[in-house]
Amino acid sequence: MQLNITNETSLLQTVVIGQPYSIGKQPKLDEAYDAKSYQSIKDKIYPSESKIVNEMLCLEKILKKYGVEVLQPKILKEYNQVFARDVAFVIDDKIIISNMIADREEEQEAYEEIFKSINFKNIYNLPKKANVEGGDIVLTDEVVFCGVYKGSDFFQIKTARTNAYAIEYLKELYPNKIFKELQLKKNDKDPRKGVLHLDCTFMPIGKNKAILYKESFANEEDYHFLVDYFGIENIFELTEDEVFHINSNVFSISPEVVISEEKFIRLNQFLENEWNFKVEKIPYYEISKMGGLLRCSTLPLIRKK
């Protein structure tokens, strides 16, 4: 398999999606490893497996409608495998295997057959102290945007997933690319006070546009960098309630086609009526209660050059 991912929006050809089956028992409150899951467990609205299965089947159906090759990891018994994005990520023709939090390390075993289809020379394992997950790596052709947390309490915060050391390693691996670190606010229990990953607050769409929420960034200048990069007229600004429901976590099939949650009314109408996107609206609200959405569930391997 010849990998090729240089941005978030070129025509999608091959993608891995998460596995909704045999997710196991609902976690206890002290077992939650992100703020949205913590709140869902606390509020007794954590989704059932049957609801997760139904929503992921909708995602698979839309992808296949557009001729996308869909791969899935093998099923691990009683293990949550919905969010494929965090297991690994592709930049150019290389796949980077994430150093995940301990709660999810076994998940990578289920991808063995998929990894076997890729030339071993294009598979990279990170040094142990390099922490990064795919949700924090957002690509444009010119810049690799990286969500990071640089606090000295990194290893005490469950929602801190990507550190500066990992980005330095990636810079060495891709010496010809521009990397832009964006420092994120973190909170393990209140999803309104922090975000899990960069793609939970920022996402490029189309050829030069983006979805964005200002208050997720620890440094206001990072927000202004993004506004200057895309242009204010090309930014859809989310509200606090919309970022709580993870409206930025849409997934592009092409520069013209975006998959979005059907309840994202303001966003979907704007994309269709103002920016002329084709928005494929599917139910994904239940899965969002676990801290991720459409982009989180996908691991693109090949987009058309």
Number of C-alpha atoms within 10 A of each C-alpha: 13 12 20 21 24 22 21 24 24 23 19 24 19 21 19 21 26 24 24 24 20 16 19 13 11 15 13 11 14 8 12 21 21 23 25 27 28 25 21 18 21 14 9 10 13 20 18 14 18 11 15 21 18 14 18 22 12 14 23 17 15 16 21 11 9 14 13 19 15 17 19 19 19 17 19 17 11 11 17 20 27 24 25 26 25 28 27 23 24 24 20 18 17 22 23 19 20 26 24 21 17 7 10 15 12 13 21 19 14 17 18 11 12 14 17 11 10 17 14 11 8 15 17 14 12 16 12 9 10 20 21 31 26 29 29 26 24 23 21 19 14 11 15 22 21 28 32 29 23 13 13 8 9 15 13 10 16 17 22 28 26 30 23 18 16 21 23 13 13 19 15 10 12 14 9 8 14 14 19 17 18 23 24 26 21 28 19 22 20 16 21 18 15 23 29 28 31 27 28 28 27 30 25 25 28 19 16 14 18 22 21 25 21 21 20 26 21 17 14 13 13 17 20 13 13 19 17 12 14 15 14 14 9 17 21 18 18 21 14 15 10 16 24 21 23 27 30 30 27 23 23 24 24 22 18 17 21 21 22 26 24 15 15 17 13 11 20 22 14 13 17 14 10 9 13 13 19 16 20 18 18 18 17 22 21 19 25 23 21 23 25 27 27 26 25 24 25 26 25 26 25 24 22 14 9
